[in-house]
Amino acid sequence: MSDRPDTLSKRRLYLYDNLKFLLIFLVVLGHFTDGFTVDLFGTASEEQFVPVSMVLNRIFIFIYGFHMPLFMFISGLFHRRDRNERLNGQKVLIFFVLGILLKFLLYFSRVIFQPEYEKTADNELFFNLMGGDGTFWYLFALAAYLLFCYALRNCNPAFVLCFSVVLALFAGYDNNIGDDYSLSRIIVFFPFYYAGYLVDPEKLMKIFSRWYLRILSLAAVCLWAYFSFAKTELVYPLRSLFTGRNSYLDVENATLMECTFWHRLLAMAISAVLCAAFIGISVNVRIPFVSTAGTRTLQVYFWHRTIVYALTYFGYQEMLAHYFPDSWWLYYSLTALAVTALLSLKPFGIPINGVMNCLRKEKGENKK
């Protein structure tokens, strides 16, 4: 979601902007639907007045199969790869500070819109500043990946990529690797970021413009849609692995099924294929509003969870379920699209851009 990539072709590669808009919509939709799906079939919803939607379950597993891995890949794609590169400490600081600010925003949003949260928060804001569940993890991950890539810039890329995959597979055996410091997701999603870091975005786009790869890409997306919507029971247990935050023991406790590194390898392989497939079916043309909004995904990511909390607090989902008992999920999904479009407007980026400009200015003054 880095909105100002380090390297760009002389001509704008709209394919990635269009993809980023699709992905940020899916991120918003995923967080919209999360509270109205079930972790596994048969688990009751915490909402008393809004029915669990099996359609949202299917949408959820379809989305989570690829949306964050592909976001990570695209972020890595525009990270300059150069053996003599200098560490971009400015960007590391920006992502870290934005992550802390988002942590504060989410904490106070939950205190305001989820009164019961204040009783269980246990001073989470101050004593668990980089831990816990929240969308801020992505910003911490980007800061960490900038440091990783700099530290590993002189290492053999094939070795680093293979080792990062192996580390992601075996990290699941350590129950202590979880939400603290966002460590689990940082480890699990790093191979996708690093894979993007190794690839030239324009060359990749040219490769996937071949007609037979476009057909194969469309087939892969359709196949995943088939399993997600028609064979949901078969692939839904992978849900806890797609999030990247759960140990194998946590998955076993939730699913009552054995979970090993083979299951995570399967989940990562599915995500890798789908990442390639969505690049293959995307178009490199400027789409009004969509392409521009695709350059503003950071601001959407920053604000959207607060909107979800507010809508829940004011009973928006209950109202939809009351007036549209059979199709409330459709209108709710369209709401997610509307929120994505709204938060893509320039005014919502002003506070974030202000913070980034202040940090850049402060860094520049320090250099002087």
C-alpha positions as CSV (number, residue, x, y, z in Angstrom):
1,M,0.0,0.0,0.0
2,S,3.0,2.2,-0.2
3,D,1.6,5.0,-2.4
4,R,4.9,6.5,-3.6
5,P,7.0,3.6,-4.9
6,D,10.8,4.1,-5.1
7,T,10.9,3.1,-8.8
8,L,8.5,3.6,-11.6
9,S,8.7,3.2,-15.3
10,K,8.9,6.3,-17.4
11,R,5.3,5.6,-18.2
12,R,2.8,4.9,-15.5
13,L,2.1,1.2,-15.0
14,Y,-1.6,1.4,-14.5
15,L,-1.9,-2.4,-14.1
16,Y,-0.6,-2.2,-10.6
17,D,-2.7,0.9,-9.7
18,N,-5.8,-0.9,-10.8
19,L,-4.8,-4.0,-8.9
20,K,-4.2,-2.0,-5.8
21,F,-7.6,-0.5,-5.9
22,L,-9.2,-4.0,-6.3
23,L,-7.1,-5.2,-3.4
24,I,-7.8,-2.4,-1.0
25,F,-11.5,-2.9,-1.7
26,L,-11.1,-6.6,-0.9
27,V,-9.2,-5.6,2.4
28,V,-12.1,-3.4,3.3
29,L,-14.7,-6.0,2.3
30,G,-12.8,-8.7,4.3
31,H,-12.9,-6.6,7.4
32,F,-16.6,-5.7,6.8
33,T,-17.5,-9.4,6.6
34,D,-15.3,-10.8,9.2
35,G,-17.8,-10.3,12.1
36,F,-20.6,-12.0,10.2
37,T,-18.8,-15.2,9.1
38,V,-17.9,-18.2,11.2
39,D,-14.4,-19.3,12.0
40,L,-15.5,-22.8,11.1
41,F,-18.8,-24.4,10.2
42,G,-21.0,-24.7,13.2
43,T,-19.5,-21.9,15.2
44,A,-22.1,-19.4,16.4
45,S,-21.8,-15.8,15.5
46,E,-21.2,-13.2,18.3
47,E,-23.9,-11.0,16.7
48,Q,-27.3,-11.7,18.1
49,F,-29.4,-9.7,15.6
50,V,-27.5,-10.2,12.3
51,P,-27.6,-13.7,10.8
52,V,-24.4,-15.4,9.8
53,S,-24.2,-15.3,6.0
54,M,-22.8,-18.4,4.2
55,V,-22.3,-16.1,1.1
56,L,-20.0,-14.0,3.2
57,N,-18.1,-17.1,4.3
58,R,-17.5,-18.0,0.7
59,I,-16.5,-14.4,-0.2
60,F,-14.2,-14.3,2.8
61,I,-12.2,-17.5,2.0
62,F,-12.0,-16.3,-1.7
63,I,-10.5,-13.0,-0.6
64,Y,-8.1,-14.2,2.0
65,G,-6.6,-16.7,-0.4
66,F,-4.6,-13.9,-2.1
67,H,-5.3,-10.3,-1.2
68,M,-2.6,-9.7,1.5
69,P,0.1,-11.8,-0.3
70,L,-0.5,-9.9,-3.5
71,F,-0.4,-6.6,-1.6
72,M,2.9,-7.6,-0.2
73,F,4.2,-8.7,-3.5
74,I,3.3,-5.4,-5.2
75,S,4.9,-3.5,-2.3
76,G,8.1,-5.4,-2.8
77,L,7.8,-5.0,-6.5
78,F,8.4,-1.2,-6.2
79,H,11.1,-1.5,-3.6
80,R,14.4,-0.5,-5.3
81,R,16.8,-3.5,-5.6
82,D,20.4,-2.4,-5.7
83,R,23.4,-4.0,-4.1
84,N,24.8,-0.5,-3.4
85,E,21.5,0.9,-2.1
86,R,21.4,2.9,1.1
87,L,18.9,2.1,3.8
88,N,15.9,4.3,3.3
89,G,15.6,5.1,7.0
90,Q,13.1,7.8,6.3
91,K,10.6,5.3,4.9
92,V,11.2,2.9,7.8
93,L,10.4,5.7,10.2
94,I,7.3,6.8,8.3
95,F,5.9,3.3,8.3
96,F,6.7,2.7,11.9
97,V,5.2,6.1,13.0
98,L,2.1,5.5,10.9
99,G,1.8,2.1,12.5
100,I,1.9,3.5,16.0
101,L,-0.7,6.2,15.0
102,L,-3.0,3.6,13.6
103,K,-2.6,1.6,16.8
104,F,-3.8,4.6,18.7
105,L,-6.6,5.3,16.3
106,L,-7.9,1.7,16.5
107,Y,-7.6,1.6,20.3
108,F,-9.7,4.8,20.8
109,S,-12.1,3.8,18.0
110,R,-12.8,0.6,19.9
111,V,-13.2,2.3,23.2
112,I,-15.7,4.7,21.7
113,F,-17.7,2.3,19.5
114,Q,-17.2,-0.9,21.5
115,P,-17.8,0.1,25.1
116,E,-17.3,-3.5,26.3
117,Y,-13.8,-3.4,24.8
118,E,-12.6,-0.9,27.5
119,K,-13.2,-3.5,30.2
120,T,-11.0,-6.1,28.4
121,A,-8.4,-3.9,26.9
122,D,-6.1,-4.3,29.9
123,N,-4.1,-1.1,29.0
124,E,-3.3,-2.7,25.6
125,L,-2.4,0.7,24.1
126,F,0.4,1.4,26.4
127,F,1.7,-1.9,27.5
128,N,1.3,-3.8,24.2
129,L,2.0,-1.1,21.7
130,M,3.2,-3.3,18.9
131,G,1.1,-6.4,19.8
132,G,-2.5,-7.5,19.6
133,D,-4.7,-7.8,16.6
134,G,-5.1,-4.9,14.3
135,T,-4.6,-3.6,10.8
136,F,-1.5,-1.6,12.1
137,W,0.5,-4.8,11.6
138,Y,0.9,-4.2,7.9
139,L,2.7,-0.9,8.5
140,F,5.1,-2.5,10.9
141,A,5.7,-5.3,8.4
142,L,6.7,-2.8,5.7
143,A,9.1,-1.1,8.0
144,A,10.6,-4.5,8.9
145,Y,10.8,-5.6,5.3
146,L,12.8,-2.5,4.3
147,L,15.3,-3.4,7.0
148,F,15.4,-7.0,6.0
149,C,16.0,-6.3,2.3
150,Y,18.8,-3.9,3.2
151,A,20.5,-6.3,5.5
152,L,20.2,-9.1,2.9
153,R,21.1,-7.1,-0.2
154,N,24.4,-8.9,-0.7
155,C,23.1,-12.4,-0.1
156,N,22.1,-14.9,-2.7
157,P,18.5,-14.0,-3.6
158,A,17.5,-17.7,-4.3
159,F,18.9,-18.7,-0.9
160,V,17.1,-15.9,0.9
161,L,13.8,-16.7,-0.8
162,C,14.0,-20.4,-0.1
163,F,15.1,-19.8,3.5
164,S,12.2,-17.3,4.1
165,V,9.7,-19.9,2.8
166,V,11.2,-22.6,5.1
167,L,11.2,-20.1,8.1
168,A,7.5,-19.3,7.4
169,L,6.7,-23.0,7.3
170,F,8.4,-23.9,10.6
171,A,7.4,-20.7,12.4
172,G,4.0,-22.3,12.8
173,Y,5.4,-24.8,15.3
174,D,6.3,-22.1,17.8
175,N,3.2,-21.1,19.7
176,N,5.0,-18.0,21.0
177,I,5.2,-16.5,17.5
178,G,1.9,-14.8,17.1
179,D,0.5,-11.2,17.3
180,D,3.2,-9.9,19.5
181,Y,5.2,-7.5,17.4
182,S,3.1,-8.8,14.4
183,L,5.9,-11.4,14.2
184,S,4.0,-14.3,12.7
185,R,2.6,-12.3,9.8
186,I,5.9,-10.6,9.2
187,I,7.5,-14.0,8.8
188,V,4.7,-15.6,6.8
189,F,4.3,-12.8,4.3
190,F,7.9,-11.9,3.8
191,P,8.5,-14.4,1.0
192,F,5.8,-12.7,-1.1
193,Y,7.4,-9.3,-0.5
194,Y,10.8,-10.5,-1.2
195,A,9.7,-12.2,-4.4
196,G,8.3,-8.9,-5.6
197,Y,11.6,-7.2,-4.5
198,L,13.5,-9.5,-6.9
199,V,11.3,-8.8,-10.0
200,D,11.1,-5.9,-12.4
201,P,7.5,-4.7,-12.5
202,E,7.5,-3.8,-16.2
203,K,9.1,-7.1,-17.3
204,L,6.6,-9.0,-15.2
205,M,3.8,-7.1,-16.8
206,K,5.1,-7.9,-20.3
207,I,5.4,-11.6,-19.4
208,F,1.8,-11.9,-18.2
209,S,0.5,-10.0,-21.3
210,R,0.9,-13.2,-23.3
211,W,-2.4,-14.6,-24.4
212,Y,-1.9,-18.1,-23.1
213,L,-0.8,-16.9,-19.6
214,R,-3.9,-14.7,-19.5
215,I,-6.1,-17.7,-20.2
216,L,-4.3,-19.8,-17.6
217,S,-4.6,-16.9,-15.1
218,L,-8.4,-16.7,-15.7
219,A,-8.7,-20.4,-15.3
220,A,-6.8,-20.3,-12.0
221,V,-9.1,-17.5,-10.6
222,C,-12.2,-19.4,-11.8
223,L,-10.9,-22.6,-10.2
224,W,-10.4,-20.9,-6.9
225,A,-13.8,-19.3,-7.1
226,Y,-15.3,-22.7,-7.7
227,F,-13.6,-24.2,-4.6
228,S,-14.5,-21.1,-2.5
229,F,-18.2,-21.0,-3.5
230,A,-19.0,-24.6,-4.4
231,K,-16.6,-26.6,-2.3
232,T,-16.3,-24.3,0.6
233,E,-16.1,-27.1,3.2
234,L,-13.0,-28.4,1.5
235,V,-10.9,-25.2,1.6
236,Y,-12.4,-23.3,4.5
237,P,-10.2,-24.9,7.1
238,L,-7.3,-23.0,5.4
239,R,-8.8,-19.7,6.6
240,S,-6.7,-19.6,9.8
241,L,-3.5,-20.2,7.7
242,F,-4.3,-17.6,5.1
243,T,-4.3,-14.9,7.8
244,G,-0.7,-15.7,8.6
245,R,-1.1,-15.1,12.4
246,N,-1.9,-18.6,13.8
247,S,0.4,-21.3,14.9
248,Y,-0.4,-24.9,13.9
249,L,-1.6,-25.7,17.4
250,D,-4.0,-22.8,17.2
251,V,-5.3,-24.0,13.9
252,E,-5.8,-27.6,15.3
253,N,-7.6,-26.2,18.4
254,A,-10.0,-24.3,16.1
255,T,-10.5,-26.9,13.4
256,L,-10.0,-30.2,15.4
257,M,-7.9,-31.2,12.5
258,E,-4.2,-32.0,12.3
259,C,-2.2,-29.1,10.9
260,T,1.5,-29.3,9.8
261,F,3.9,-27.3,7.7
262,W,2.4,-29.1,4.6
263,H,-0.9,-27.3,5.2
264,R,0.9,-23.9,5.3
265,L,2.8,-24.8,2.2
266,L,-0.4,-25.6,0.5
267,A,-1.9,-22.3,1.6
268,M,1.2,-20.4,0.4
269,A,1.2,-22.2,-2.9
270,I,-2.4,-21.3,-3.5
271,S,-1.7,-17.7,-2.7
272,A,1.3,-17.6,-5.0
273,V,-0.7,-19.0,-7.9
274,L,-3.5,-16.6,-7.3
275,C,-1.1,-13.6,-7.1
276,A,0.3,-14.5,-10.5
277,A,-3.2,-15.1,-11.8
278,F,-4.6,-11.7,-10.8
279,I,-1.6,-10.0,-12.4
280,G,-2.4,-12.0,-15.5
281,I,-6.0,-11.0,-15.8
282,S,-5.4,-7.3,-14.9
283,V,-5.3,-4.6,-17.6
284,N,-2.7,-1.9,-18.1
285,V,-5.0,0.9,-19.0
286,R,-6.0,4.0,-17.1
287,I,-9.5,3.5,-15.6
288,P,-11.1,6.8,-14.5
289,F,-11.1,7.1,-10.7
290,V,-10.0,3.5,-10.1
291,S,-6.4,4.1,-11.3
292,T,-6.1,7.3,-9.3
293,A,-7.6,5.7,-6.2
294,G,-5.1,2.9,-6.6
295,T,-2.4,5.4,-5.7
296,R,-4.2,6.3,-2.4
297,T,-4.6,2.9,-0.8
298,L,-2.7,3.8,2.3
299,Q,-5.3,6.3,3.4
300,V,-8.1,3.8,2.8
301,Y,-6.3,1.2,4.8
302,F,-5.6,3.7,7.6
303,W,-9.3,4.9,8.2
304,H,-11.5,2.0,7.1
305,R,-11.5,-0.1,10.3
306,T,-12.8,2.9,12.3
307,I,-15.7,3.1,9.8
308,V,-16.5,-0.6,10.4
309,Y,-16.6,0.0,14.2
310,A,-18.9,3.0,13.8
311,L,-21.3,1.2,11.5
312,T,-21.5,-1.7,13.9
313,Y,-22.1,0.7,16.8
314,F,-25.0,2.5,15.1
315,G,-26.6,-0.8,14.1
316,Y,-26.2,-0.5,10.4
317,Q,-25.9,-4.2,9.8
318,E,-28.9,-4.9,11.9
319,M,-30.9,-2.4,9.9
320,L,-29.9,-4.1,6.6
321,A,-30.8,-7.5,8.0
322,H,-34.2,-6.2,9.2
323,Y,-35.2,-4.6,5.9
324,F,-33.4,-7.0,3.5
325,P,-33.3,-10.4,5.4
326,D,-32.3,-12.4,2.3
327,S,-30.0,-10.0,0.6
328,W,-28.5,-7.8,3.3
329,W,-25.1,-9.3,2.6
330,L,-25.2,-7.8,-0.9
331,Y,-26.0,-4.3,0.3
332,Y,-23.4,-4.6,3.0
333,S,-20.8,-5.6,0.4
334,L,-21.8,-2.6,-1.7
335,T,-21.3,-0.4,1.4
336,A,-17.7,-1.7,1.6
337,L,-17.2,-0.6,-2.0
338,A,-18.7,2.8,-1.3
339,V,-16.5,3.3,1.8
340,T,-13.4,2.3,-0.3
341,A,-14.3,5.0,-2.9
342,L,-15.1,7.6,-0.2
343,L,-11.8,7.1,1.7
344,S,-9.9,7.3,-1.7
345,L,-10.8,11.0,-1.9
346,K,-8.1,13.5,-1.4
347,P,-9.2,15.0,2.0
348,F,-8.7,11.6,3.7
349,G,-5.1,11.6,2.7
350,I,-4.3,15.1,4.1
351,P,-3.5,14.0,7.7
352,I,-1.4,11.0,6.6
353,N,0.5,13.1,4.0
354,G,1.0,15.8,6.6
355,V,2.6,13.3,9.0
356,M,4.8,11.9,6.2
357,N,5.9,15.4,5.1
358,C,6.8,16.3,8.7
359,L,8.9,13.2,9.0
360,R,10.6,13.9,5.7
361,K,11.2,17.5,6.7
362,E,12.6,16.5,10.1
363,K,14.9,13.9,8.4
364,G,16.1,16.5,5.9
365,E,16.9,19.0,8.7
366,N,18.8,16.4,10.6
367,K,21.0,15.8,7.5
368,K,21.9,19.4,7.3
